[in-house]
Amino acid sequence: MTKVVFYKSNGIYWGFEEQGHSGFASSGDDILCSAISAMTMLVINAIEISYDSEVDYNIDEETTNISVKARSALPCYEKDEKKSYAISGLIKAYFYQLNDLVEEYYDYLDVEVIEKDFE
């Protein structure tokens, strides 16, 4: 099962961590893992390239653990408040997209959001 935990602080989504292989199919044929991976890279690239903002991320290919932290999603770290809310909104949209997938793949995907200060 893939577990994704999203982090927010005062309503602002600023990061997430993903752990585990979904187990929906064998590695290389797993459409759920492929979808999650593609969406994760979209979020990382959008923050880093489209929004020209820093995003700290770590992808461990062996364990399939991924950590993404976007300090720029928090208005206190980003000078451009609109950009900060756009980045937070992107992460929040990913949260809702994964929740839609949970409806069909509930045995293979678990998603939650927790209140946590940026570390």
GUTOR-912757 format. One record per atom (N, C-alpha, C): residue number from 1; residue in three letters; x, y, z. Coordinates in Angstrom, 3 decimals, decimal comma, always signed. Example, Ala and Ser with C-alpha at 12.3 -4.5 7.8 and 13.67 -1.06 7.14 Angstrom:
BEGIN
{n 1 | res Ala | X +13,190 | Y -5,690 | Z +7,800};
{n 1 | res Ala | X +12,300 | Y -4,500 | Z +7,800};
{n 1 | res Ala | X +13,200 | Y -3,300 | Z +7,800};
{n 2 | res Ser | X +12,850 | Y -2,250 | Z +7,080};
{n 2 | res Ser | X +13,670 | Y -1,060 | Z +7,140};
{n 2 | res Ser | X +12,900 | Y +0,030 | Z +7,870};
END
This chain:
BEGIN
{n 1 | res Met | X +0,844 | Y -1,183 | Z +0,000};
{n 1 | res Met | X +0,000 | Y +0,000 | Z +0,000};
{n 1 | res Met | X +0,886 | Y +1,241 | Z +0,000};
{n 2 | res Thr | X +0,466 | Y +2,243 | Z -0,753};
{n 2 | res Thr | X +1,133 | Y +3,540 | Z -0,737};
{n 2 | res Thr | X +0,412 | Y +4,428 | Z +0,264};
{n 3 | res Lys | X +1,186 | Y +5,026 | Z +1,124};
{n 3 | res Lys | X +0,653 | Y +5,946 | Z +2,136};
{n 3 | res Lys | X +1,197 | Y +7,332 | Z +1,818};
{n 4 | res Val | X +0,286 | Y +8,310 | Z +1,705};
{n 4 | res Val | X +0,698 | Y +9,685 | Z +1,443};
{n 4 | res Val | X +0,156 | Y +10,563 | Z +2,568};
{n 5 | res Val | X +1,074 | Y +11,266 | Z +3,222};
{n 5 | res Val | X +0,707 | Y +12,179 | Z +4,304};
{n 5 | res Val | X +1,032 | Y +13,592 | Z +3,846};
{n 6 | res Phe | X +0,017 | Y +14,438 | Z +3,823};
{n 6 | res Phe | X +0,190 | Y +15,839 | Z +3,455};
{n 6 | res Phe | X +0,343 | Y +16,674 | Z +4,720};
{n 7 | res Tyr | X +1,147 | Y +17,726 | Z +4,612};
{n 7 | res Tyr | X +1,379 | Y +18,619 | Z +5,747};
{n 7 | res Tyr | X +0,811 | Y +19,993 | Z +5,428};
{n 8 | res Lys | X +0,147 | Y +20,553 | Z +6,428};
{n 8 | res Lys | X -0,326 | Y +21,923 | Z +6,293};
{n 8 | res Lys | X -0,129 | Y +22,634 | Z +7,619};
{n 9 | res Ser | X -0,038 | Y +23,936 | Z +7,531};
{n 9 | res Ser | X +0,120 | Y +24,788 | Z +8,708};
{n 9 | res Ser | X -0,813 | Y +25,971 | Z +8,545};
{n 10 | res Asn | X -1,747 | Y +26,122 | Z +9,481};
{n 10 | res Asn | X -2,742 | Y +27,205 | Z +9,413};
{n 10 | res Asn | X -3,472 | Y +27,226 | Z +8,073};
{n 11 | res Gly | X -3,826 | Y +26,051 | Z +7,582};
{n 11 | res Gly | X -4,575 | Y +25,948 | Z +6,340};
{n 11 | res Gly | X -3,748 | Y +25,982 | Z +5,073};
{n 12 | res Ile | X -2,451 | Y +26,172 | Z +5,200};
{n 12 | res Ile | X -1,563 | Y +26,254 | Z +4,043};
{n 12 | res Ile | X -0,858 | Y +24,911 | Z +3,851};
{n 13 | res Tyr | X -1,093 | Y +24,269 | Z +2,706};
{n 13 | res Tyr | X -0,419 | Y +23,013 | Z +2,376};
{n 13 | res Tyr | X +1,002 | Y +23,319 | Z +1,935};
{n 14 | res Trp | X +1,995 | Y +22,688 | Z +2,588};
{n 14 | res Trp | X +3,381 | Y +23,002 | Z +2,259};
{n 14 | res Trp | X +4,236 | Y +21,783 | Z +1,921};
{n 15 | res Gly | X +3,704 | Y +20,573 | Z +2,034};
{n 15 | res Gly | X +4,518 | Y +19,417 | Z +1,685};
{n 15 | res Gly | X +3,782 | Y +18,113 | Z +1,870};
{n 16 | res Phe | X +4,494 | Y +17,027 | Z +1,563};
{n 16 | res Phe | X +3,926 | Y +15,688 | Z +1,711};
{n 16 | res Phe | X +5,036 | Y +14,649 | Z +1,697};
{n 17 | res Glu | X +4,697 | Y +13,473 | Z +2,194};
{n 17 | res Glu | X +5,591 | Y +12,317 | Z +2,154};
{n 17 | res Glu | X +4,816 | Y +11,125 | Z +1,639};
{n 18 | res Glu | X +5,473 | Y +10,352 | Z +0,790};
{n 18 | res Glu | X +4,881 | Y +9,144 | Z +0,231};
{n 18 | res Glu | X +5,752 | Y +7,962 | Z +0,625};
{n 19 | res Gln | X +5,097 | Y +6,863 | Z +0,982};
{n 19 | res Gln | X +5,843 | Y +5,664 | Z +1,368};
{n 19 | res Gln | X +5,177 | Y +4,429 | Z +0,793};
{n 20 | res Gly | X +5,994 | Y +3,532 | Z +0,285};
{n 20 | res Gly | X +5,531 | Y +2,219 | Z -0,115};
{n 20 | res Gly | X +5,050 | Y +2,090 | Z -1,541};
{n 21 | res His | X +5,091 | Y +0,854 | Z -2,016};
{n 21 | res His | X +4,587 | Y +0,484 | Z -3,334};
{n 21 | res His | X +3,129 | Y +0,079 | Z -3,178};
{n 22 | res Ser | X +2,279 | Y +0,507 | Z -4,065};
{n 22 | res Ser | X +0,842 | Y +0,267 | Z -3,905};
{n 22 | res Ser | X +0,482 | Y -1,220 | Z -3,882};
{n 23 | res Gly | X +1,193 | Y -2,028 | Z -4,652};
{n 23 | res Gly | X +0,872 | Y -3,446 | Z -4,704};
{n 23 | res Gly | X -0,313 | Y -3,761 | Z -5,602};
{n 24 | res Phe | X -0,775 | Y -2,798 | Z -6,371};
{n 24 | res Phe | X -1,894 | Y -3,026 | Z -7,280};
{n 24 | res Phe | X -1,503 | Y -4,008 | Z -8,380};
{n 25 | res Ala | X -0,253 | Y -3,914 | Z -8,831};
{n 25 | res Ala | X +0,288 | Y -4,821 | Z -9,847};
{n 25 | res Ala | X +1,795 | Y -4,912 | Z -9,621};
{n 26 | res Ser | X +2,448 | Y -5,762 | Z -10,378};
{n 26 | res Ser | X +3,896 | Y -5,902 | Z -10,220};
{n 26 | res Ser | X +4,591 | Y -4,617 | Z -10,674};
{n 27 | res Ser | X +5,784 | Y -4,419 | Z -10,145};
{n 27 | res Ser | X +6,556 | Y -3,231 | Z -10,481};
{n 27 | res Ser | X +6,735 | Y -3,141 | Z -11,996};
{n 28 | res Gly | X +6,496 | Y -1,971 | Z -12,536};
{n 28 | res Gly | X +6,578 | Y -1,760 | Z -13,976};
{n 28 | res Gly | X +5,230 | Y -1,859 | Z -14,669};
{n 29 | res Asp | X +4,271 | Y -2,545 | Z -14,031};
{n 29 | res Asp | X +2,931 | Y -2,682 | Z -14,596};
{n 29 | res Asp | X +1,867 | Y -2,035 | Z -13,718};
{n 30 | res Asp | X +2,282 | Y -1,371 | Z -12,671};
{n 30 | res Asp | X +1,351 | Y -0,827 | Z -11,682};
{n 30 | res Asp | X +0,882 | Y +0,567 | Z -12,108};
{n 31 | res Ile | X -0,338 | Y +0,642 | Z -12,635};
{n 31 | res Ile | X -0,855 | Y +1,928 | Z -13,118};
{n 31 | res Ile | X -1,077 | Y +2,924 | Z -11,986};
{n 32 | res Leu | X -1,372 | Y +2,431 | Z -10,796};
{n 32 | res Leu | X -1,576 | Y +3,339 | Z -9,662};
{n 32 | res Leu | X -0,264 | Y +3,999 | Z -9,262};
{n 33 | res Cys | X +0,784 | Y +3,203 | Z -9,136};
{n 33 | res Cys | X +2,102 | Y +3,780 | Z -8,806};
{n 33 | res Cys | X +2,566 | Y +4,734 | Z -9,904};
{n 34 | res Ser | X +2,304 | Y +4,381 | Z -11,141};
{n 34 | res Ser | X +2,680 | Y +5,262 | Z -12,251};
{n 34 | res Ser | X +1,949 | Y +6,594 | Z -12,166};
{n 35 | res Ala | X +0,671 | Y +6,544 | Z -11,859};
{n 35 | res Ala | X -0,112 | Y +7,782 | Z -11,748};
{n 35 | res Ala | X +0,406 | Y +8,641 | Z -10,598};
{n 36 | res Ile | X +0,655 | Y +8,024 | Z -9,457};
{n 36 | res Ile | X +1,156 | Y +8,761 | Z -8,295};
{n 36 | res Ile | X +2,512 | Y +9,379 | Z -8,610};
{n 37 | res Ser | X +3,394 | Y +8,609 | Z -9,229};
{n 37 | res Ser | X +4,728 | Y +9,120 | Z -9,578};
{n 37 | res Ser | X +4,644 | Y +10,299 | Z -10,539};
{n 38 | res Ala | X +3,793 | Y +10,174 | Z -11,543};
{n 38 | res Ala | X +3,653 | Y +11,257 | Z -12,524};
{n 38 | res Ala | X +3,124 | Y +12,528 | Z -11,873};
{n 39 | res Met | X +2,109 | Y +12,375 | Z -11,016};
{n 39 | res Met | X +1,550 | Y +13,560 | Z -10,354};
{n 39 | res Met | X +2,556 | Y +14,180 | Z -9,387};
{n 40 | res Thr | X +3,317 | Y +13,350 | Z -8,704};
{n 40 | res Thr | X +4,335 | Y +13,865 | Z -7,780};
{n 40 | res Thr | X +5,365 | Y +14,695 | Z -8,531};
{n 41 | res Met | X +5,851 | Y +14,178 | Z -9,653};
{n 41 | res Met | X +6,845 | Y +14,917 | Z -10,432};
{n 41 | res Met | X +6,251 | Y +16,186 | Z -11,034};
{n 42 | res Leu | X +4,974 | Y +16,150 | Z -11,390};
{n 42 | res Leu | X +4,309 | Y +17,360 | Z -11,876};
{n 42 | res Leu | X +4,331 | Y +18,450 | Z -10,806};
{n 43 | res Val | X +4,003 | Y +18,080 | Z -9,575};
{n 43 | res Val | X +3,998 | Y +19,051 | Z -8,476};
{n 43 | res Val | X +5,405 | Y +19,607 | Z -8,257};
{n 44 | res Ile | X +6,393 | Y +18,728 | Z -8,178};
{n 44 | res Ile | X +7,776 | Y +19,169 | Z -7,954};
{n 44 | res Ile | X +8,232 | Y +20,097 | Z -9,076};
{n 45 | res Asn | X +8,023 | Y +19,692 | Z -10,325};
{n 45 | res Asn | X +8,457 | Y +20,513 | Z -11,465};
{n 45 | res Asn | X +7,702 | Y +21,831 | Z -11,548};
{n 46 | res Ala | X +6,419 | Y +21,819 | Z -11,244};
{n 46 | res Ala | X +5,646 | Y +23,057 | Z -11,287};
{n 46 | res Ala | X +6,174 | Y +24,065 | Z -10,269};
{n 47 | res Ile | X +6,446 | Y +23,593 | Z -9,067};
{n 47 | res Ile | X +6,969 | Y +24,504 | Z -8,036};
{n 47 | res Ile | X +8,344 | Y +25,013 | Z -8,428};
{n 48 | res Glu | X +9,205 | Y +24,098 | Z -8,825};
{n 48 | res Glu | X +10,606 | Y +24,432 | Z -9,102};
{n 48 | res Glu | X +10,783 | Y +25,247 | Z -10,381};
{n 49 | res Ile | X +10,073 | Y +24,870 | Z -11,428};
{n 49 | res Ile | X +10,298 | Y +25,505 | Z -12,728};
{n 49 | res Ile | X +9,238 | Y +26,562 | Z -13,036};
{n 50 | res Ser | X +7,977 | Y +26,188 | Z -12,996};
{n 50 | res Ser | X +6,922 | Y +27,133 | Z -13,368};
{n 50 | res Ser | X +6,813 | Y +28,298 | Z -12,389};
{n 51 | res Tyr | X +6,914 | Y +27,984 | Z -11,082};
{n 51 | res Tyr | X +6,826 | Y +29,041 | Z -10,073};
{n 51 | res Tyr | X +8,190 | Y +29,580 | Z -9,664};
{n 52 | res Asp | X +9,260 | Y +29,000 | Z -10,235};
{n 52 | res Asp | X +10,630 | Y +29,445 | Z -9,952};
{n 52 | res Asp | X +10,852 | Y +29,586 | Z -8,448};
{n 53 | res Ser | X +10,482 | Y +28,522 | Z -7,699};
{n 53 | res Ser | X +10,591 | Y +28,533 | Z -6,244};
{n 53 | res Ser | X +11,339 | Y +27,301 | Z -5,763};
{n 54 | res Glu | X +11,909 | Y +27,435 | Z -4,600};
{n 54 | res Glu | X +12,638 | Y +26,313 | Z -4,027};
{n 54 | res Glu | X +11,680 | Y +25,252 | Z -3,509};
{n 55 | res Val | X +12,047 | Y +24,010 | Z -3,755};
{n 55 | res Val | X +11,315 | Y +22,883 | Z -3,195};
{n 55 | res Val | X +12,362 | Y +21,835 | Z -2,821};
{n 56 | res Asp | X +12,344 | Y +21,425 | Z -1,580};
{n 56 | res Asp | X +13,251 | Y +20,382 | Z -1,120};
{n 56 | res Asp | X +12,552 | Y +19,045 | Z -1,304};
{n 57 | res Tyr | X +13,202 | Y +18,153 | Z -2,004};
{n 57 | res Tyr | X +12,603 | Y +16,832 | Z -2,184};
{n 57 | res Tyr | X +13,675 | Y +15,759 | Z -2,182};
{n 58 | res Asn | X +13,262 | Y +14,580 | Z -1,765};
{n 58 | res Asn | X +14,139 | Y +13,423 | Z -1,744};
{n 58 | res Asn | X +13,351 | Y +12,239 | Z -2,280};
{n 59 | res Ile | X +13,920 | Y +11,563 | Z -3,252};
{n 59 | res Ile | X +13,281 | Y +10,385 | Z -3,840};
{n 59 | res Ile | X +14,218 | Y +9,209 | Z -3,645};
{n 60 | res Asp | X +13,780 | Y +8,231 | Z -2,859};
{n 60 | res Asp | X +14,566 | Y +7,020 | Z -2,616};
{n 60 | res Asp | X +14,004 | Y +5,916 | Z -3,500};
{n 61 | res Glu | X +14,706 | Y +5,601 | Z -4,566};
{n 61 | res Glu | X +14,237 | Y +4,622 | Z -5,547};
{n 61 | res Glu | X +14,074 | Y +3,225 | Z -4,939};
{n 62 | res Glu | X +14,933 | Y +2,871 | Z -4,002};
{n 62 | res Glu | X +14,873 | Y +1,531 | Z -3,413};
{n 62 | res Glu | X +13,655 | Y +1,327 | Z -2,524};
{n 63 | res Thr | X +13,376 | Y +2,304 | Z -1,666};
{n 63 | res Thr | X +12,261 | Y +2,153 | Z -0,723};
{n 63 | res Thr | X +10,967 | Y +2,751 | Z -1,264};
{n 64 | res Thr | X +11,028 | Y +3,472 | Z -2,343};
{n 64 | res Thr | X +9,923 | Y +4,225 | Z -2,944};
{n 64 | res Thr | X +9,413 | Y +5,334 | Z -2,030};
{n 65 | res Asn | X +10,225 | Y +5,758 | Z -1,063};
{n 65 | res Asn | X +9,840 | Y +6,862 | Z -0,187};
{n 65 | res Asn | X +10,192 | Y +8,196 | Z -0,846};
{n 66 | res Ile | X +9,257 | Y +9,125 | Z -0,762};
{n 66 | res Ile | X +9,446 | Y +10,448 | Z -1,352};
{n 66 | res Ile | X +9,044 | Y +11,490 | Z -0,318};
{n 67 | res Ser | X +9,861 | Y +12,524 | Z -0,194};
{n 67 | res Ser | X +9,581 | Y +13,627 | Z +0,710};
{n 67 | res Ser | X +9,646 | Y +14,929 | Z -0,083};
{n 68 | res Val | X +8,611 | Y +15,761 | Z +0,054};
{n 68 | res Val | X +8,550 | Y +17,037 | Z -0,666};
{n 68 | res Val | X +8,187 | Y +18,130 | Z +0,337};
{n 69 | res Lys | X +9,014 | Y +19,184 | Z +0,380};
{n 69 | res Lys | X +8,764 | Y +20,306 | Z +1,276};
{n 69 | res Lys | X +8,958 | Y +21,604 | Z +0,495};
{n 70 | res Ala | X +7,903 | Y +22,405 | Z +0,441};
{n 70 | res Ala | X +7,950 | Y +23,669 | Z -0,292};
{n 70 | res Ala | X +7,789 | Y +24,818 | Z +0,692};
{n 71 | res Arg | X +8,897 | Y +25,314 | Z +1,183};
{n 71 | res Arg | X +8,879 | Y +26,451 | Z +2,111};
{n 71 | res Arg | X +8,161 | Y +27,648 | Z +1,474};
{n 72 | res Ser | X +8,280 | Y +27,764 | Z +0,166};
{n 72 | res Ser | X +7,683 | Y +28,902 | Z -0,543};
{n 72 | res Ser | X +6,156 | Y +28,883 | Z -0,539};
{n 73 | res Ala | X +5,556 | Y +27,782 | Z -0,094};
{n 73 | res Ala | X +4,092 | Y +27,749 | Z +0,028};
{n 73 | res Ala | X +3,614 | Y +28,562 | Z +1,219};
{n 74 | res Leu | X +4,505 | Y +28,833 | Z +2,140};
{n 74 | res Leu | X +4,148 | Y +29,567 | Z +3,355};
{n 74 | res Leu | X +4,406 | Y +31,056 | Z +3,166};
{n 75 | res Pro | X +3,380 | Y +31,886 | Z +3,343};
{n 75 | res Pro | X +3,538 | Y +33,331 | Z +3,126};
{n 75 | res Pro | X +4,664 | Y +33,965 | Z +3,941};
{n 76 | res Cys | X +4,985 | Y +33,406 | Z +5,084};
{n 76 | res Cys | X +6,042 | Y +33,994 | Z +5,906};
{n 76 | res Cys | X +7,433 | Y +33,788 | Z +5,293};
{n 77 | res Tyr | X +7,576 | Y +32,854 | Z +4,334};
{n 77 | res Tyr | X +8,869 | Y +32,593 | Z +3,693};
{n 77 | res Tyr | X +8,942 | Y +33,142 | Z +2,270};
{n 78 | res Glu | X +7,809 | Y +33,370 | Z +1,658};
{n 78 | res Glu | X +7,759 | Y +33,793 | Z +0,258};
{n 78 | res Glu | X +7,329 | Y +35,259 | Z +0,197};
{n 79 | res Lys | X +8,114 | Y +36,080 | Z -0,498};
{n 79 | res Lys | X +7,797 | Y +37,504 | Z -0,615};
{n 79 | res Lys | X +6,548 | Y +37,750 | Z -1,465};
{n 80 | res Asp | X +6,315 | Y +36,880 | Z -2,446};
{n 80 | res Asp | X +5,170 | Y +37,021 | Z -3,337};
{n 80 | res Asp | X +4,013 | Y +36,180 | Z -2,785};
{n 81 | res Glu | X +3,062 | Y +36,850 | Z -2,141};
{n 81 | res Glu | X +1,956 | Y +36,144 | Z -1,480};
{n 81 | res Glu | X +1,112 | Y +35,346 | Z -2,473};
{n 82 | res Lys | X +0,906 | Y +35,867 | Z -3,667};
{n 82 | res Lys | X +0,122 | Y +35,153 | Z -4,674};
{n 82 | res Lys | X +0,813 | Y +33,848 | Z -5,071};
{n 83 | res Lys | X +2,132 | Y +33,908 | Z -5,211};
{n 83 | res Lys | X +2,887 | Y +32,707 | Z -5,556};
{n 83 | res Lys | X +2,784 | Y +31,684 | Z -4,429};
{n 84 | res Ser | X +2,869 | Y +32,145 | Z -3,216};
{n 84 | res Ser | X +2,768 | Y +31,260 | Z -2,060};
{n 84 | res Ser | X +1,445 | Y +30,516 | Z -2,046};
{n 85 | res Tyr | X +0,346 | Y +31,234 | Z -2,277};
{n 85 | res Tyr | X -0,970 | Y +30,593 | Z -2,287};
{n 85 | res Tyr | X -1,148 | Y +29,675 | Z -3,493};
{n 86 | res Ala | X -0,521 | Y +30,018 | Z -4,616};
{n 86 | res Ala | X -0,593 | Y +29,152 | Z -5,795};
{n 86 | res Ala | X +0,124 | Y +27,826 | Z -5,532};
{n 87 | res Ile | X +1,269 | Y +27,881 | Z -4,881};
{n 87 | res Ile | X +2,021 | Y +26,656 | Z -4,569};
{n 87 | res Ile | X +1,253 | Y +25,805 | Z -3,574};
{n 88 | res Ser | X +0,714 | Y +26,434 | Z -2,553};
{n 88 | res Ser | X -0,103 | Y +25,710 | Z -1,594};
{n 88 | res Ser | X -1,321 | Y +25,092 | Z -2,279};
{n 89 | res Gly | X -1,935 | Y +25,838 | Z -3,177};
{n 89 | res Gly | X -3,094 | Y +25,340 | Z -3,907};
{n 89 | res Gly | X -2,759 | Y +24,145 | Z -4,781};
{n 90 | res Leu | X -1,580 | Y +24,150 | Z -5,365};
{n 90 | res Leu | X -1,135 | Y +23,024 | Z -6,181};
{n 90 | res Leu | X -0,998 | Y +21,759 | Z -5,325};
{n 91 | res Ile | X -0,385 | Y +21,901 | Z -4,166};
{n 91 | res Ile | X -0,231 | Y +20,760 | Z -3,264};
{n 91 | res Ile | X -1,594 | Y +20,283 | Z -2,769};
{n 92 | res Lys | X -2,467 | Y +21,225 | Z -2,468};
{n 92 | res Lys | X -3,824 | Y +20,881 | Z -2,021};
{n 92 | res Lys | X -4,589 | Y +20,155 | Z -3,136};
{n 93 | res Ala | X -4,430 | Y +20,596 | Z -4,364};
{n 93 | res Ala | X -5,090 | Y +19,938 | Z -5,495};
{n 93 | res Ala | X -4,605 | Y +18,498 | Z -5,634};
{n 94 | res Tyr | X -3,321 | Y +18,278 | Z -5,400};
{n 94 | res Tyr | X -2,773 | Y +16,916 | Z -5,438};
{n 94 | res Tyr | X -3,424 | Y +16,068 | Z -4,344};
{n 95 | res Phe | X -3,588 | Y +16,642 | Z -3,162};
{n 95 | res Phe | X -4,268 | Y +15,942 | Z -2,066};
{n 95 | res Phe | X -5,673 | Y +15,498 | Z -2,501};
{n 96 | res Tyr | X -6,431 | Y +16,396 | Z -3,092};
{n 96 | res Tyr | X -7,796 | Y +16,059 | Z -3,510};
{n 96 | res Tyr | X -7,813 | Y +15,056 | Z -4,660};
{n 97 | res Gln | X -6,841 | Y +15,156 | Z -5,564};
{n 97 | res Gln | X -6,765 | Y +14,196 | Z -6,668};
{n 97 | res Gln | X -6,491 | Y +12,789 | Z -6,137};
{n 98 | res Leu | X -5,594 | Y +12,684 | Z -5,177};
{n 98 | res Leu | X -5,314 | Y +11,373 | Z -4,594};
{n 98 | res Leu | X -6,523 | Y +10,843 | Z -3,832};
{n 99 | res Asn | X -7,263 | Y +11,722 | Z -3,180};
{n 99 | res Asn | X -8,478 | Y +11,283 | Z -2,490};
{n 99 | res Asn | X -9,498 | Y +10,716 | Z -3,470};
{n 100 | res Asp | X -9,570 | Y +11,272 | Z -4,670};
{n 100 | res Asp | X -10,438 | Y +10,701 | Z -5,692};
{n 100 | res Asp | X -9,991 | Y +9,283 | Z -6,053};
{n 101 | res Leu | X -8,687 | Y +9,065 | Z -6,129};
{n 101 | res Leu | X -8,166 | Y +7,731 | Z -6,435};
{n 101 | res Leu | X -8,450 | Y +6,736 | Z -5,311};
{n 102 | res Val | X -8,471 | Y +7,218 | Z -4,075};
{n 102 | res Val | X -8,735 | Y +6,342 | Z -2,932};
{n 102 | res Val | X -10,101 | Y +5,684 | Z -3,071};
{n 103 | res Glu | X -11,065 | Y +6,379 | Z -3,651};
{n 103 | res Glu | X -12,406 | Y +5,817 | Z -3,810};
{n 103 | res Glu | X -12,379 | Y +4,499 | Z -4,575};
{n 104 | res Glu | X -11,499 | Y +4,396 | Z -5,567};
{n 104 | res Glu | X -11,428 | Y +3,175 | Z -6,365};
{n 104 | res Glu | X -10,322 | Y +2,228 | Z -5,888};
{n 105 | res Tyr | X -9,245 | Y +2,770 | Z -5,350};
{n 105 | res Tyr | X -8,076 | Y +1,963 | Z -4,991};
{n 105 | res Tyr | X -7,832 | Y +1,953 | Z -3,481};
{n 106 | res Tyr | X -8,890 | Y +1,899 | Z -2,692};
{n 106 | res Tyr | X -8,778 | Y +2,007 | Z -1,234};
{n 106 | res Tyr | X -7,936 | Y +0,910 | Z -0,602};
{n 107 | res Asp | X -7,775 | Y -0,226 | Z -1,254};
{n 107 | res Asp | X -6,919 | Y -1,285 | Z -0,717};
{n 107 | res Asp | X -5,441 | Y -1,041 | Z -1,008};
{n 108 | res Tyr | X -5,141 | Y -0,057 | Z -1,849};
{n 108 | res Tyr | X -3,774 | Y +0,153 | Z -2,311};
{n 108 | res Tyr | X -3,223 | Y +1,547 | Z -2,021};
{n 109 | res Leu | X -4,089 | Y +2,455 | Z -1,574};
{n 109 | res Leu | X -3,685 | Y +3,845 | Z -1,369};
{n 109 | res Leu | X -4,375 | Y +4,408 | Z -0,133};
{n 110 | res Asp | X -3,598 | Y +5,072 | Z +0,701};
{n 110 | res Asp | X -4,132 | Y +5,741 | Z +1,884};
{n 110 | res Asp | X -3,593 | Y +7,166 | Z +1,893};
{n 111 | res Val | X -4,472 | Y +8,127 | Z +2,121};
{n 111 | res Val | X -4,096 | Y +9,542 | Z +2,088};
{n 111 | res Val | X -4,630 | Y +10,218 | Z +3,338};
{n 112 | res Glu | X -3,792 | Y +11,045 | Z +3,939};
{n 112 | res Glu | X -4,248 | Y +11,836 | Z +5,076};
{n 112 | res Glu | X -3,543 | Y +13,182 | Z +5,074};
{n 113 | res Val | X -4,080 | Y +14,101 | Z +5,837};
{n 113 | res Val | X -3,466 | Y +15,416 | Z +5,983};
{n 113 | res Val | X -3,343 | Y +15,685 | Z +7,479};
{n 114 | res Ile | X -2,198 | Y +16,237 | Z +7,867};
{n 114 | res Ile | X -2,003 | Y +16,576 | Z +9,280};
{n 114 | res Ile | X -1,504 | Y +18,011 | Z +9,389};
{n 115 | res Glu | X -1,864 | Y +18,608 | Z +10,491};
{n 115 | res Glu | X -1,406 | Y +19,964 | Z +10,820};
{n 115 | res Glu | X +0,004 | Y +19,830 | Z +11,379};
{n 116 | res Lys | X +0,956 | Y +20,526 | Z +10,782};
{n 116 | res Lys | X +2,361 | Y +20,411 | Z +11,205};
{n 116 | res Lys | X +3,101 | Y +21,674 | Z +10,797};
{n 117 | res Asp | X +3,889 | Y +22,212 | Z +11,696};
{n 117 | res Asp | X +4,721 | Y +23,368 | Z +11,356};
{n 117 | res Asp | X +5,836 | Y +22,949 | Z +10,433};
{n 118 | res Phe | X +6,242 | Y +23,865 | Z +9,560};
{n 118 | res Phe | X +7,349 | Y +23,581 | Z +8,636};
{n 118 | res Phe | X +8,613 | Y +23,329 | Z +9,447};
{n 119 | res Glu | X +9,352 | Y +22,314 | Z +9,049};
{n 119 | res Glu | X +10,600 | Y +21,975 | Z +9,753};
{n 119 | res Glu | X +11,788 | Y +22,364 | Z +8,935};
END
